[in-house]
Amino acid sequence: MNQVEAIQVGQRYKVQPRYFHRPFIGKVKNVSGSNIVFEVENYEFVDQKKIEASRLINVDVTDVKHPMNNSYFFS
């Protein structure tokens, strides 16, 4: 299974587009070929001007770092 097939709509992932300073956490809204639309949930202040009001970002599959499973703990 390649990386695109492994990405599931509705799942959360850590994403680092090359034009962002820091990664963001987002939920997959749509997968079309190697392009993926994410709804941004958490992001760093330094990248706030790159996030539009809709909070939807179109990224390439290579920008997706890893899924955010329930086993992660943030304090």
C-alpha positions as CSV (number, residue, x, y, z in Angstrom):
1,M,0.0,0.0,0.0
2,N,1.4,3.4,-0.9
3,Q,1.2,6.5,1.2
4,V,-1.8,8.0,-0.7
5,E,-3.9,4.8,-0.2
6,A,-3.0,4.9,3.6
7,I,-4.4,8.4,4.1
8,Q,-8.0,8.2,5.2
9,V,-10.7,10.9,5.0
10,G,-11.7,12.0,8.5
11,Q,-8.4,11.0,10.2
12,R,-6.0,13.5,11.8
13,Y,-2.4,13.9,10.6
14,K,0.7,16.0,11.3
15,V,1.5,17.9,8.2
16,Q,4.5,20.1,7.2
17,P,4.0,21.9,3.9
18,R,7.3,23.3,2.5
19,Y,5.9,26.9,2.7
20,F,5.1,26.6,6.4
21,H,7.6,27.2,9.2
22,R,6.1,24.6,11.5
23,P,3.9,21.6,11.1
24,F,0.2,21.7,11.8
25,I,-2.4,19.1,12.9
26,G,-5.3,18.7,10.5
27,K,-8.2,16.4,9.6
28,V,-8.4,15.0,6.0
29,K,-11.4,16.4,4.1
30,N,-10.6,15.1,0.6
31,V,-8.0,13.0,-1.2
32,S,-7.6,13.4,-4.9
33,G,-4.5,11.8,-6.5
34,S,-1.5,13.2,-4.6
35,N,-3.3,16.3,-3.5
36,I,-5.0,16.2,-0.1
37,V,-7.3,18.9,1.5
38,F,-6.9,19.3,5.2
39,E,-9.0,21.2,7.7
40,V,-6.4,22.8,10.0
41,E,-7.1,22.1,13.7
42,N,-3.9,23.3,15.4
43,Y,-1.1,25.4,14.0
44,E,1.8,27.6,15.2
45,F,1.4,31.4,15.5
46,V,4.2,32.0,13.0
47,D,2.1,30.4,10.2
48,Q,-1.3,32.1,11.0
49,K,-1.2,34.3,7.9
50,K,-1.0,31.2,5.7
51,I,-4.3,29.9,7.2
52,E,-7.4,31.3,5.6
53,A,-10.8,31.7,7.3
54,S,-12.0,28.4,5.9
55,R,-9.0,26.7,7.6
56,L,-8.8,24.4,4.5
57,I,-5.3,23.8,3.1
58,N,-4.4,21.9,-0.1
59,V,-1.1,20.0,0.3
60,D,0.9,17.3,-1.5
61,V,1.1,13.8,-0.1
62,T,4.8,14.3,0.6
63,D,3.9,17.0,3.1
64,V,2.1,14.5,5.4
65,K,4.4,13.4,8.2
66,H,2.4,10.9,10.2
67,P,-1.1,10.1,11.6
68,M,-2.1,11.5,15.0
69,N,-3.4,8.4,16.8
70,N,-5.1,8.5,20.2
71,S,-1.8,7.2,21.7
72,Y,-0.2,10.7,21.6
73,F,-0.2,12.7,24.8
74,F,0.1,16.5,24.9
75,S,0.5,18.5,28.1
